[in-house]
Amino acid sequence: MTGSPYSYFPEINGLLVKLRKLSLDDAKDISQLVTHNVSKSLWKVSFPYTLEDALNFIDSSHKDFTSLKGLNFAIE
């Protein structure tokens, strides 16, 4: 079986948080949230973490979902 078994990315709405698909609009926030302290705690995350790094991560996340390799959520 190829591709995602879902016709859409799952979304979870809780009382305090919402989990949703990452969008290109999230790139600026992601690049600003990955500080030196955050990057040194994560495997293969460089610092400084640029807008291009964030866009690549979002693109990779979408590809991982489609190929059933992973599921990354944005947290609101």
N, C-alpha and C positions, 0 to 999 in steps of 0.2 A: 504494500500500500504506500503510495506516495502522497505527499502533501498533508495538510492538516485535516483531521477528521471533523474539525469545527468549520462552519461556514462563516464564523465571525470570532474575533478574539473575546474570550470570556471577560466579564466585568463583574466585580464584587462590590456591592454597596453595603457598608456597615453603618452603624450608628455614628462612629467617630472617624472612620477612614473610608476611602474609596480606592479600589485597585482597578487600574485600567491599562490599556495598551499605551506604550510610549509613543509620543508623536514628535515630529520635527520641532514643534513649538517648545518642547521640553529641553532641547539641546543647551540653550543658554543657562538655564537653571542648573542642569546637571554639571556643566563645565565650572560653574561657580561654586557648587557644593563639594566638588572633589578638591579638598584642601590637601596640603602636604600630610597632615596627620591622617586623613582618610586614605590617601593613596598608599602610604606605607603599610597600612593594614590590609590592603587588597593585593591579590596576586595579579601580576602583569598590568598594573595600572600606573601609568607614568605621572610625573609631576614636573612642570605644570600640565594640567589636563585642559586641553584646548577645546574650543568650539568644534573643531574638526574631529577631535577624539570622540566627543559626545555624539556628533552626527554619525560617525562610523559605528559606535556602540548601538545606537538606535536602529540603524540599517541592519546590523548583525543580529539584533534581537528579533527583528521582523523575519529575517531569513531563518533563524533558528526555530521560530514558531511554525513557519510554513513547512520546514523539513522535519518537524517533530523532535528537534534536538534540545529545545529549551523554551522556557516561558518566563519572560521578564515583565514585571508590572511597574507602572508608575504608581506612586502612593500620594494620594491627596489627603 
